[in-house]
Amino acid sequence: MIQVQTEHVQTESSISRTSATLGAIPLWQLGILAPLALWLYWSTVIHLVGQWWHDPNFSHGFFVPLFSAFVIWQERDRLARILSRPSWSGVAVLLAGLVVLIVGRLGAELFLARSSLLLVLAGVVILFLGWNLFRAVLFPWAFLLMMIPIPTIVFNQITFPLQLLASQVAATVLPLLGVPVLREGNVINLPAMPLEVAEACSGIRSLMSLVALAIIYGYLLEKRLWVRWLLALASVPITVVANDVRIIGTGLLVQYWDPEAAEGYFHASWGWIIFVVSLIMLYALHGLVRVVLPEKGGES
């Protein structure tokens, strides 16, 4: 009975602290800023969600704000204990976000217009709750960057080298497996048919999604910060290796089984198979780290 009452008191204390933190926010000012922000960013958000829905490269964007909200909910007790110290410097951050929005709109640069939303959000938090609380929510705030598709020019700068790398690795490995190859750029000429490593086969789609999932996985299942960083960074070479295996496997299937394996449903299913393999490799890496460097008591 005493334990139950103690837990009840702690729960009420947590609720009261949360209420006190929220009570520090001037609701009438938020009542003005919220409709204004909705009016400014409505078209930007609608277009962003539309890209998540129609562009498979960025479909993971739906999960990013949900995970950020989950992290804040998980940390609600710790956040409630932070003393609210509103800072007028938040106005400068807020204005900077609006300037970036204007520049993005004038230059038709979607990345700038979308990124300005995060600056405006940061400015509002700093203005009403202070820098201490913003630093406490820095991780879920920064993770929101994952929901914004990278600029096309940067996307192309990443995609084309990945296409060339995948074709080079396949052109090196396939002859070792008995398949003669003549590579021309990102086209692998097999005896059965030419195999083009197109943009969709570059691995960029799996790369974007796996990095986001690696960060989520690290947060949920690992307490050590350096291991979380390791998992996030390791997701890049893991995706590259898995995609190279995909291209090599496709070449073998085309040569020894059926050329139609490079097209249609079977080819599309390769993407899901390789993504699952990437997740397994990520999990295996985490398991290896736990075995070689086990977590010590109280380490975080």
ROGUDO-143518 format. One record per residue (C-alpha): x, y, z; residue number from 1. Coordinates in pm, whole numbers, plus 50000, padded with zeros to 5 digits. Example, Ala and Ser with C-alpha at 12.3 -4.5 7.8 and 13.67 -1.06 7.14 Angstrom:
2
+-------+-------+-------+-----+
!  east ! north !    up ! num !
+-------+-------+-------+-----+
! 51230 ! 49550 ! 50780 !   1 !
! 51367 ! 49894 ! 50714 !   2 !
+-------+-------+-------+-----+
***
This chain:
300
+-------+-------+-------+-----+
!  east ! north !    up ! num !
+-------+-------+-------+-----+
! 50000 ! 50000 ! 50000 !   1 !
! 50281 ! 50240 ! 50088 !   2 !
! 50457 ! 50167 ! 49758 !   3 !
! 50139 ! 50225 ! 49560 !   4 !
! 50080 ! 50555 ! 49741 !   5 !
! 50440 ! 50661 ! 49675 !   6 !
! 50405 ! 50586 ! 49305 !   7 !
! 50078 ! 50778 ! 49302 !   8 !
! 50243 ! 51078 ! 49466 !   9 !
! 50531 ! 51064 ! 49215 !  10 !
! 50284 ! 51052 ! 48928 !  11 !
! 50094 ! 51351 ! 49063 !  12 !
! 50424 ! 51534 ! 49116 !  13 !
! 50526 ! 51464 ! 48756 !  14 !
! 50192 ! 51587 ! 48628 !  15 !
! 50214 ! 51902 ! 48839 !  16 !
! 50565 ! 51975 ! 48709 !  17 !
! 50451 ! 51925 ! 48352 !  18 !
! 50153 ! 52150 ! 48414 !  19 !
! 50381 ! 52413 ! 48564 !  20 !
! 50609 ! 52401 ! 48260 !  21 !
! 50317 ! 52434 ! 48022 !  22 !
! 50168 ! 52703 ! 48238 !  23 !
! 50477 ! 52915 ! 48184 !  24 !
! 50381 ! 52949 ! 47817 !  25 !
! 50163 ! 53256 ! 47746 !  26 !
! 49869 ! 53090 ! 47577 !  27 !
! 49741 ! 53412 ! 47419 !  28 !
! 50074 ! 53461 ! 47241 !  29 !
! 50073 ! 53101 ! 47121 !  30 !
! 49716 ! 53157 ! 47008 !  31 !
! 49846 ! 53427 ! 46776 !  32 !
! 50161 ! 53249 ! 46657 !  33 !
! 49999 ! 52911 ! 46587 !  34 !
! 49745 ! 53033 ! 46325 !  35 !
! 50013 ! 53258 ! 46174 !  36 !
! 50257 ! 52967 ! 46142 !  37 !
! 49980 ! 52749 ! 45998 !  38 !
! 49905 ! 53016 ! 45738 !  39 !
! 50274 ! 53057 ! 45646 !  40 !
! 50360 ! 52687 ! 45623 !  41 !
! 50037 ! 52524 ! 45511 !  42 !
! 50136 ! 52488 ! 45144 !  43 !
! 50492 ! 52388 ! 45242 !  44 !
! 50374 ! 52111 ! 45473 !  45 !
! 50113 ! 51983 ! 45227 !  46 !
! 50373 ! 51962 ! 44950 !  47 !
! 50617 ! 51791 ! 45186 !  48 !
! 50365 ! 51525 ! 45289 !  49 !
! 50278 ! 51478 ! 44922 !  50 !
! 50643 ! 51406 ! 44843 !  51 !
! 50659 ! 51152 ! 45125 !  52 !
! 50357 ! 50979 ! 44975 !  53 !
! 50463 ! 50979 ! 44610 !  54 !
! 50844 ! 50957 ! 44629 !  55 !
! 50966 ! 50619 ! 44763 !  56 !
! 51306 ! 50773 ! 44837 !  57 !
! 51155 ! 50975 ! 45121 !  58 !
! 50858 ! 50769 ! 45239 !  59 !
! 51031 ! 50731 ! 45578 !  60 !
! 50940 ! 51096 ! 45641 !  61 !
! 50605 ! 50991 ! 45786 !  62 !
! 50778 ! 50822 ! 46081 !  63 !
! 51023 ! 51100 ! 46164 !  64 !
! 50789 ! 51350 ! 46339 !  65 !
! 50612 ! 51061 ! 46513 !  66 !
! 50941 ! 50938 ! 46657 !  67 !
! 51044 ! 51290 ! 46766 !  68 !
! 50711 ! 51328 ! 46945 !  69 !
! 50764 ! 50986 ! 47106 !  70 !
! 51109 ! 51088 ! 47234 !  71 !
! 50968 ! 51405 ! 47390 !  72 !
! 50689 ! 51202 ! 47552 !  73 !
! 50943 ! 50953 ! 47688 !  74 !
! 51150 ! 51237 ! 47834 !  75 !
! 50853 ! 51430 ! 47972 !  76 !
! 50949 ! 51381 ! 48337 !  77 !
! 51304 ! 51506 ! 48281 !  78 !
! 51180 ! 51798 ! 48073 !  79 !
! 50928 ! 51890 ! 48342 !  80 !
! 51211 ! 51933 ! 48593 !  81 !
! 51390 ! 52190 ! 48377 !  82 !
! 51331 ! 52543 ! 48496 !  83 !
! 51162 ! 52753 ! 48230 !  84 !
! 51371 ! 53062 ! 48146 !  85 !
! 51223 ! 53238 ! 47841 !  86 !
! 51480 ! 53417 ! 47630 !  87 !
! 51431 ! 53708 ! 47391 !  88 !
! 51709 ! 53561 ! 47176 !  89 !
! 51442 ! 53325 ! 47054 !  90 !
! 51303 ! 53619 ! 46856 !  91 !
! 51630 ! 53636 ! 46659 !  92 !
! 51608 ! 53263 ! 46581 !  93 !
! 51242 ! 53305 ! 46487 !  94 !
! 51321 ! 53595 ! 46253 !  95 !
! 51610 ! 53399 ! 46101 !  96 !
! 51367 ! 53119 ! 46023 !  97 !
! 51128 ! 53361 ! 45855 !  98 !
! 51414 ! 53508 ! 45648 !  99 !
! 51513 ! 53159 ! 45535 ! 100 !
! 51148 ! 53095 ! 45444 ! 101 !
! 51133 ! 53411 ! 45233 ! 102 !
! 51462 ! 53327 ! 45057 ! 103 !
! 51338 ! 52974 ! 44992 ! 104 !
! 51009 ! 53097 ! 44850 ! 105 !
! 51171 ! 53361 ! 44629 ! 106 !
! 51432 ! 53118 ! 44502 ! 107 !
! 51185 ! 52830 ! 44467 ! 108 !
! 51414 ! 52627 ! 44694 ! 109 !
! 51200 ! 52375 ! 44875 ! 110 !
! 51477 ! 52261 ! 45109 ! 111 !
! 51526 ! 52610 ! 45251 ! 112 !
! 51153 ! 52672 ! 45288 ! 113 !
! 51105 ! 52342 ! 45469 ! 114 !
! 51414 ! 52381 ! 45688 ! 115 !
! 51294 ! 52723 ! 45800 ! 116 !
! 51008 ! 52546 ! 45979 ! 117 !
! 51261 ! 52389 ! 46217 ! 118 !
! 51424 ! 52726 ! 46284 ! 119 !
! 51085 ! 52880 ! 46359 ! 120 !
! 51004 ! 52589 ! 46591 ! 121 !
! 51338 ! 52635 ! 46770 ! 122 !
! 51276 ! 53007 ! 46803 ! 123 !
! 50936 ! 52951 ! 46961 ! 124 !
! 51077 ! 52702 ! 47215 ! 125 !
! 51364 ! 52935 ! 47309 ! 126 !
! 51137 ! 53238 ! 47329 ! 127 !
! 50881 ! 53078 ! 47558 ! 128 !
! 51081 ! 52813 ! 47747 ! 129 !
! 51448 ! 52909 ! 47716 ! 130 !
! 51777 ! 52763 ! 47599 ! 131 !
! 51798 ! 52499 ! 47870 ! 132 !
! 51482 ! 52330 ! 47753 ! 133 !
! 51580 ! 52364 ! 47387 ! 134 !
! 51911 ! 52190 ! 47458 ! 135 !
! 51714 ! 51915 ! 47631 ! 136 !
! 51503 ! 51856 ! 47317 ! 137 !
! 51791 ! 51906 ! 47073 ! 138 !
! 51796 ! 51540 ! 46967 ! 139 !
! 51428 ! 51507 ! 46867 ! 140 !
! 51445 ! 51854 ! 46708 ! 141 !
! 51756 ! 51767 ! 46505 ! 142 !
! 51606 ! 51432 ! 46403 ! 143 !
! 51329 ! 51624 ! 46226 ! 144 !
! 51589 ! 51709 ! 45960 ! 145 !
! 51551 ! 51350 ! 45841 ! 146 !
! 51198 ! 51423 ! 45725 ! 147 !
! 51314 ! 51694 ! 45481 ! 148 !
! 51420 ! 51562 ! 45138 ! 149 !
! 51769 ! 51674 ! 45048 ! 150 !
! 51808 ! 51921 ! 44758 ! 151 !
! 51804 ! 51767 ! 44411 ! 152 !
! 52157 ! 51883 ! 44332 ! 153 !
! 52288 ! 51715 ! 44647 ! 154 !
! 52074 ! 51407 ! 44579 ! 155 !
! 52231 ! 51371 ! 44235 ! 156 !
! 52580 ! 51424 ! 44374 ! 157 !
! 52520 ! 51128 ! 44607 ! 158 !
! 52326 ! 50905 ! 44369 ! 159 !
! 52560 ! 50902 ! 44068 ! 160 !
! 52875 ! 50801 ! 44262 ! 161 !
! 52671 ! 50524 ! 44425 ! 162 !
! 52563 ! 50403 ! 44081 ! 163 !
! 52923 ! 50396 ! 43960 ! 164 !
! 53044 ! 50225 ! 44277 ! 165 !
! 52780 ! 49953 ! 44251 ! 166 !
! 52859 ! 49893 ! 43883 ! 167 !
! 53236 ! 49884 ! 43950 ! 168 !
! 53200 ! 49632 ! 44233 ! 169 !
! 52967 ! 49414 ! 44026 ! 170 !
! 53202 ! 49432 ! 43726 ! 171 !
! 53487 ! 49319 ! 43952 ! 172 !
! 53307 ! 49037 ! 44134 ! 173 !
! 53095 ! 48887 ! 43853 ! 174 !
! 53396 ! 48769 ! 43644 ! 175 !
! 53524 ! 48593 ! 43955 ! 176 !
! 53193 ! 48402 ! 43957 ! 177 !
! 53224 ! 48303 ! 43592 ! 178 !
! 53022 ! 48584 ! 43433 ! 179 !
! 53210 ! 48784 ! 43168 ! 180 !
! 53138 ! 49155 ! 43197 ! 181 !
! 53204 ! 49471 ! 42997 ! 182 !
! 53129 ! 49784 ! 43196 ! 183 !
! 53046 ! 50117 ! 43034 ! 184 !
! 52986 ! 50376 ! 43304 ! 185 !
! 52690 ! 50251 ! 43505 ! 186 !
! 52591 ! 49992 ! 43243 ! 187 !
! 52711 ! 49635 ! 43292 ! 188 !
! 52705 ! 49443 ! 42962 ! 189 !
! 52642 ! 49075 ! 43030 ! 190 !
! 52633 ! 48800 ! 42764 ! 191 !
! 52260 ! 48765 ! 42821 ! 192 !
! 52168 ! 49136 ! 42822 ! 193 !
! 52295 ! 49478 ! 42936 ! 194 !
! 52224 ! 49557 ! 43300 ! 195 !
! 52191 ! 49925 ! 43386 ! 196 !
! 52250 ! 50041 ! 43743 ! 197 !
! 51982 ! 50309 ! 43738 ! 198 !
! 51916 ! 50576 ! 43999 ! 199 !
! 51665 ! 50353 ! 44175 ! 200 !
! 51933 ! 50083 ! 44200 ! 201 !
! 52196 ! 50314 ! 44348 ! 202 !
! 52091 ! 50230 ! 44705 ! 203 !
! 51998 ! 50588 ! 44792 ! 204 !
! 51644 ! 50484 ! 44883 ! 205 !
! 51763 ! 50223 ! 45133 ! 206 !
! 52036 ! 50459 ! 45255 ! 207 !
! 51797 ! 50736 ! 45359 ! 208 !
! 51558 ! 50496 ! 45528 ! 209 !
! 51824 ! 50286 ! 45700 ! 210 !
! 52002 ! 50588 ! 45850 ! 211 !
! 51673 ! 50704 ! 46002 ! 212 !
! 51594 ! 50354 ! 46130 ! 213 !
! 51947 ! 50313 ! 46269 ! 214 !
! 51901 ! 50628 ! 46475 ! 215 !
! 51564 ! 50506 ! 46602 ! 216 !
! 51703 ! 50161 ! 46673 ! 217 !
! 51998 ! 50304 ! 46865 ! 218 !
! 51776 ! 50525 ! 47078 ! 219 !
! 51535 ! 50246 ! 47169 ! 220 !
! 51781 ! 49961 ! 47228 ! 221 !
! 52112 ! 50117 ! 47326 ! 222 !
! 52199 ! 50348 ! 47617 ! 223 !
! 52560 ! 50422 ! 47526 ! 224 !
! 52587 ! 50736 ! 47316 ! 225 !
! 52899 ! 50627 ! 47124 ! 226 !
! 52730 ! 50302 ! 47020 ! 227 !
! 52431 ! 50499 ! 46892 ! 228 !
! 52669 ! 50708 ! 46679 ! 229 !
! 52842 ! 50391 ! 46559 ! 230 !
! 52515 ! 50234 ! 46448 ! 231 !
! 52405 ! 50549 ! 46267 ! 232 !
! 52737 ! 50586 ! 46085 ! 233 !
! 52764 ! 50213 ! 46010 ! 234 !
! 52427 ! 50220 ! 45834 ! 235 !
! 52595 ! 50395 ! 45538 ! 236 !
! 52854 ! 50126 ! 45449 ! 237 !
! 52605 ! 49854 ! 45537 ! 238 !
! 52360 ! 49993 ! 45281 ! 239 !
! 52633 ! 50024 ! 45018 ! 240 !
! 52752 ! 49665 ! 45070 ! 241 !
! 52396 ! 49529 ! 45068 ! 242 !
! 52317 ! 49714 ! 44745 ! 243 !
! 52635 ! 49580 ! 44582 ! 244 !
! 52518 ! 49229 ! 44675 ! 245 !
! 52186 ! 49311 ! 44511 ! 246 !
! 52347 ! 49411 ! 44181 ! 247 !
! 52576 ! 49107 ! 44181 ! 248 !
! 52284 ! 48877 ! 44262 ! 249 !
! 52078 ! 49029 ! 43980 ! 250 !
! 52366 ! 48976 ! 43738 ! 251 !
! 52394 ! 48610 ! 43837 ! 252 !
! 52020 ! 48557 ! 43798 ! 253 !
! 52017 ! 48727 ! 43459 ! 254 !
! 52307 ! 48518 ! 43333 ! 255 !
! 52221 ! 48177 ! 43474 ! 256 !
! 51847 ! 48176 ! 43521 ! 257 !
! 51615 ! 48431 ! 43357 ! 258 !
! 51690 ! 48774 ! 43204 ! 259 !
! 51346 ! 48888 ! 43322 ! 260 !
! 51488 ! 48880 ! 43676 ! 261 !
! 51626 ! 49228 ! 43604 ! 262 !
! 51276 ! 49364 ! 43551 ! 263 !
! 50925 ! 49349 ! 43688 ! 264 !
! 50807 ! 49225 ! 44024 ! 265 !
! 51111 ! 49013 ! 44097 ! 266 !
! 51344 ! 49305 ! 44047 ! 267 !
! 51130 ! 49529 ! 44267 ! 268 !
! 51121 ! 49268 ! 44544 ! 269 !
! 51500 ! 49273 ! 44555 ! 270 !
! 51482 ! 49618 ! 44713 ! 271 !
! 51278 ! 49492 ! 45007 ! 272 !
! 51497 ! 49183 ! 45046 ! 273 !
! 51818 ! 49387 ! 45056 ! 274 !
! 51663 ! 49634 ! 45300 ! 275 !
! 51577 ! 49348 ! 45536 ! 276 !
! 51930 ! 49213 ! 45494 ! 277 !
! 52065 ! 49558 ! 45584 ! 278 !
! 51857 ! 49560 ! 45902 ! 279 !
! 51989 ! 49214 ! 45992 ! 280 !
! 52347 ! 49334 ! 45935 ! 281 !
! 52281 ! 49635 ! 46158 ! 282 !
! 52141 ! 49411 ! 46429 ! 283 !
! 52439 ! 49176 ! 46394 ! 284 !
! 52679 ! 49468 ! 46434 ! 285 !
! 52501 ! 49578 ! 46749 ! 286 !
! 52514 ! 49223 ! 46884 ! 287 !
! 52886 ! 49206 ! 46811 ! 288 !
! 52948 ! 49531 ! 46996 ! 289 !
! 52753 ! 49403 ! 47296 ! 290 !
! 52959 ! 49084 ! 47304 ! 291 !
! 53301 ! 49246 ! 47255 ! 292 !
! 53231 ! 49558 ! 47461 ! 293 !
! 52952 ! 49470 ! 47705 ! 294 !
! 52769 ! 49755 ! 47871 ! 295 !
! 52890 ! 49831 ! 48221 ! 296 !
! 52649 ! 49907 ! 48504 ! 297 !
! 52540 ! 50271 ! 48503 ! 298 !
! 52714 ! 50352 ! 48173 ! 299 !
! 52523 ! 50580 ! 47939 ! 300 !
+-------+-------+-------+-----+
***
